[in-house]
Amino acid sequence: MRTHLLIVALIGTGLGAGQTRLLAQQPSTASRVRYEARWDIQKSDVTDQLNSVYFVDIKTGWAVGRNNTILKTTDGGQTWNRVLEREDGGNEFHSVYFTDERDGWAQTGDILLHSSDGGETWRPASPLPDRKHLGEGAAVGAVRFQMGQMGTSDHVYVSEDGGTTWAVGSQLPRNDFEHIFVVDPQHMWVVGDYGRYAFTADGGATWREPKMPVNASLRKVYFVSPMLGWILPSDHNGGPLATKDGGNTWASQYAGAERNRPLRDIHFVNDREGFLLVGSNRDDVVYRTADGGVRWQTIGRLPAGRAAMSFPATDNGWVVGPGGYIVHYHLVPVPVGAK
């Protein structure tokens, strides 16, 4: 029996305003099933600010933040466990990323931790050559690509052994790039303030610096393939910048965001399905696209100040923020005829 899927708008209230409802239609009324999108707050058992979250699948994920906080779940967030002991005034982790269910990284401004056992234990990476402070980093497989502190370093350092040793890798065109994204060892992109942007398609042997269509600070870069990617500028026309040619040219996408609202995070599940987190001092909005950003729709309004999100699948995602806040987006089956 063939099943036809129909997406219809759901007028929500409170936390889930702007959700979508997915209706699976069957020829027989008795066999119809529909799925309602919901945002459910999860109990993290912490009150610390959470700055970053990453899920490798719909069960296994990590969240990090202030006061030495690293949390892990293996049941989709039903339970979260603190991995490191809490320390008042301790490390504030601003990013966490896993390349698979075992190999991951967590970072502060001065400390980079590596785990090879799914985040159960963490080991500090060695300092970068001649560098005390860290910039942003990225990982592909077992390889870590790390910048030094913005304004002081113009190299991308490379480690293939969990940060035990570092090689001085590619030299960047300048030392004031702030964010890096690596899709494979050949293709890297770096961005910074005042529209500063560069990319390489040959592992850093050469870098190109095409002129960007905005002069704004570029806060995040995200690619799903060597050709297809997005950048979040601080000054925007209602959405992110997008490229289809590896970063040679960029064009604005309109998501419906107010121009004075910051674009906080972006995450794509594949080349078409993606999510955008937009903030303000009123509320934060999560948008979804199913066509690579040509059209975006609102799927949720959250309390203001949310920090980051992770969507390992189109029907499962998590957003984190102040006070140990974690909320889960997912689809719930509802009997036909239920209100």
ABEGO torsion letter per residue (X at the ends): XBBBBBBBBBBBBEAABGBBBBBBBBABAAABBBBBBBBBBBBAGBABBBABBBBABAABBBBBBBGGBBBBBAAGGABBBBABBBBBGBBBBABBBBABAABBBBBBAABBBBBAAGGABBBBBBBBBGBABBBBBBBBEABBBBBBBBGABABBBBBAAGGABBBBBBBBABAABABBBBABAABBBBBBBGGBBBBBAAGGABBBBBBBABABBBABBBBABAABBBBBBABBAGEBBBBAAGGABBBBBBAGBBAABBBABBBBABAABBBBBBBBAABBBBBBBAAGGABBBBABBBBBGBABBBBABAABBBBBBBGGBBBBBBBBBBBBGBX
